[in-house]
Amino acid sequence: MNHRPDWKAYEDGTLPFDQREAITEALRTDEHLRRDYQAYQEYVRVLRAGVMAEPVPVFELRPAARPAVRRPFVLAGAAAFAAASIFFYTQRPEPIQSASGPPFTIAPELARIATHDAQEAADWVGSRTHLNAPVLTLMDHAMLVAAAHGSDWGGYAFVCKEGRILLRFALRDQFSRCGVITEQGLSFYDSDGLGWRQGGISFHVSGDTGVPLRQYAAVIHRQLSRTLPATVKGAQNAH
């Protein structure tokens, strides 16, 4: 199908009969559509169960450092985790405050959409910023669940088996004050997460405690190298 169905209308019977029949038929053959429907169903189940009573800020520069109390939760399967994450991304995060001059932008988030579509995420960020937002697909490693932007940055959120991965990109950074680490032959700045420059854009990735950031940073870097110009790679001098 060319667009995402209105699953709520599909389930509550308000969708026109011909549209409902078309969706039912498509579900028999379209694996991606089935996964999307399963994610929606799990999302509804999670909401009804009430296990997500405390929204968690997202696209936060330092997700593991804030002292917020969070309830542990267990979800069965990647689709369940993705559905629960979409709930997180519908909540408004608190503005991020810092007086220490962080290595990457902490401008507050202005808007966000929930999406699994990499092209939609890139188009949405690109239409609201001055950034050439990359199309980034990590299907073998993590699932895209949201896109967001601030006054000077764009970003994507993914979920993997270890937790959340938050990627931001901007035109400026302060990475030169940071140390440099190497992973799989690639250089990254140790910047309350991992930072690097690629194709004239500054990137920063962070994640939940337990997420192997070095491995995912290398995966993201290699994925981006397929679509971004090879003018800037790895750790270089600050902008």
C-alpha positions in Angstrom: 0.0 0.0 0.0 1.2 3.6 -0.7 0.3 5.0 2.7 0.0 3.8 6.3 -3.6 2.7 7.1 -5.7 4.2 9.8 -5.5 1.2 12.1 -7.8 2.7 14.7 -10.6 3.1 12.1 -9.8 -0.3 10.7 -10.3 -1.9 14.1 -13.3 0.1 15.3 -15.3 -0.4 12.1 -15.5 3.3 11.0 -13.3 2.7 7.9 -15.3 2.4 4.6 -16.0 -1.2 3.7 -14.0 -1.1 0.4 -10.9 0.4 2.2 -11.2 -2.2 5.0 -11.4 -5.0 2.5 -8.4 -3.7 0.6 -6.3 -3.5 3.8 -7.4 -7.0 4.8 -6.3 -8.3 1.5 -3.0 -6.5 1.7 -2.3 -8.0 5.1 -2.3 -11.4 3.6 0.7 -10.6 1.3 2.5 -7.6 2.8 4.9 -8.6 5.6 5.8 -4.9 6.3 2.1 -4.0 6.7 1.6 -7.0 9.0 4.5 -5.9 11.2 3.1 -2.3 11.3 -0.4 -3.6 12.3 1.2 -5.8 15.0 3.1 -2.9 16.3 -0.1 -0.8 16.5 -1.9 -3.6 18.3 0.9 -3.9 20.8 1.0 -0.2 21.2 -2.7 -0.2 22.1 -2.2 -3.1 24.5 0.6 -1.3 26.3 -1.5 1.8 26.7 -4.4 -0.1 28.1 -2.1 -2.0 30.5 -0.9 1.3 31.9 2.7 0.2 32.1 3.9 3.4 30.5 2.5 5.8 33.1 5.7 7.8 33.4 6.8 9.4 30.0 10.5 9.5 29.4 12.2 12.5 27.7 13.6 11.6 24.3 16.2 13.1 22.0 18.0 14.0 25.2 21.7 14.5 24.8 22.5 12.5 27.9 19.7 9.9 28.4 21.5 8.0 31.1 22.7 10.9 33.2 19.4 12.5 34.3 18.2 11.5 37.8 14.6 10.8 36.7 13.0 7.8 38.2 11.9 5.3 35.6 9.8 2.2 35.9 11.4 -1.0 34.5 9.4 -2.8 31.8 9.6 -5.9 29.8 8.1 -6.3 26.4 8.0 -9.4 24.2 9.7 -9.0 20.8 11.0 -6.2 18.7 7.5 -5.1 17.6 6.4 -4.7 21.2 9.5 -2.6 22.0 9.0 -0.4 19.0 5.3 0.1 19.8 6.2 1.1 23.4 8.9 3.5 22.1 6.3 5.3 19.9 4.5 6.0 23.1 7.6 7.6 24.5 8.0 9.8 21.4 4.5 11.2 21.7 5.4 12.8 25.0 7.0 16.3 25.1 10.5 16.3 26.6 11.8 18.7 29.1 14.1 21.4 27.8 17.7 20.4 28.3 19.8 22.8 30.4 23.6 22.9 30.6 26.0 25.6 31.7 29.2 23.7 30.8 29.3 24.3 27.1 28.5 20.8 25.8 30.3 19.3 22.8 27.1 19.1 20.7 23.9 21.2 20.4 21.3 20.9 23.2 18.8 23.3 21.7 15.3 22.2 22.8 13.2 20.0 20.6 10.5 21.9 18.7 8.6 19.1 17.0 8.5 15.3 16.5 6.7 12.7 14.5 6.5 8.9 15.0 7.5 7.0 11.9 9.1 3.8 10.7 9.8 5.2 7.2 13.4 6.5 6.7 12.5 8.6 3.7 9.5 10.2 5.4 11.8 11.0 8.4 14.4 12.6 6.2 11.9 14.6 4.2 10.1 15.8 7.3 13.4 17.0 9.0 14.6 18.5 5.8 11.4 20.5 5.3 11.7 22.0 8.8 15.4 22.8 9.0 18.3 24.0 6.8 19.9 20.5 7.0 20.3 18.0 4.3 18.8 15.2 6.4 20.1 11.8 5.5 18.0 8.8 4.7 19.1 6.3 7.3 17.9 2.7 7.5 19.2 0.3 10.1 16.7 -2.5 9.5 19.1 -5.3 10.3 20.2 -3.6 13.5 17.5 -1.3 14.9 14.1 0.0 14.0 13.4 3.7 13.3 10.6 5.0 15.5 10.7 8.8 15.4 12.2 11.9 13.9 12.5 15.3 15.6 14.2 18.7 15.2 15.3 21.7 17.2 16.3 25.2 16.1 19.7 24.0 14.8 19.5 20.2 14.6 17.6 17.2 13.2 17.4 13.8 14.7 16.2 10.2 14.5 15.3 7.7 17.3 15.7 4.0 16.9 15.1 1.0 19.1 17.3 -2.0 19.2 17.4 -5.1 21.4 19.4 -3.2 24.0 17.3 -0.1 24.2 17.0 3.3 22.5 19.5 4.9 20.1 19.2 8.7 19.6 21.0 10.3 16.7 21.3 14.0 16.2 22.9 15.9 13.3 23.8 19.6 12.9 26.1 22.0 11.0 28.3 22.9 14.0 29.9 21.2 17.0 32.5 21.6 19.7 34.0 18.1 19.3 37.6 19.3 19.3 37.6 19.6 23.1 36.8 15.9 23.3 39.1 12.8 23.3 39.1 10.5 20.3 38.4 6.8 20.3 38.6 4.2 17.5 36.1 1.5 16.6 36.3 -0.8 13.6 38.9 1.5 12.0 36.7 4.6 12.4 37.5 7.6 14.7 34.8 9.1 17.0 34.8 11.9 19.6 34.0 10.8 23.1 31.3 13.4 23.7 28.7 12.2 26.2 28.0 9.7 23.5 30.0 9.5 20.3 30.4 12.3 17.8 31.9 12.5 14.3 31.7 14.5 11.1 30.7 13.1 7.8 29.7 14.6 4.5 30.0 18.1 6.0 27.5 17.3 8.8 28.2 16.8 12.5 26.6 13.7 14.0 26.1 12.7 17.6 24.8 9.4 18.9 23.7 8.5 22.4 21.6 5.7 23.9 20.3 3.9 26.9 22.6 2.2 29.4 23.6 -1.1 27.9 23.5 0.0 24.3 26.9 -0.8 22.6 27.2 2.7 21.2 30.6 2.1 19.6 29.2 -0.7 17.5 26.1 1.2 16.5 28.1 4.4 15.7 30.2 2.3 13.3 27.1 0.8 11.7 25.5 4.3 11.3 28.8 5.7 9.9 29.0 3.0 7.3 25.4 3.3 6.4 25.8 7.1 5.9 28.9 6.6 3.8 26.6 5.1 1.1 24.5 8.2 0.7 26.6 11.2 2.0 29.5 12.7 0.1 32.9 11.5 1.3 34.2 15.0 2.0 34.5 14.6 5.8 34.9 11.3 7.6 35.7 10.4 11.2 37.2 12.8 13.7 38.7 16.0 12.3 39.2 19.6 13.4 36.2 21.5 14.9 34.1 23.7 12.6 
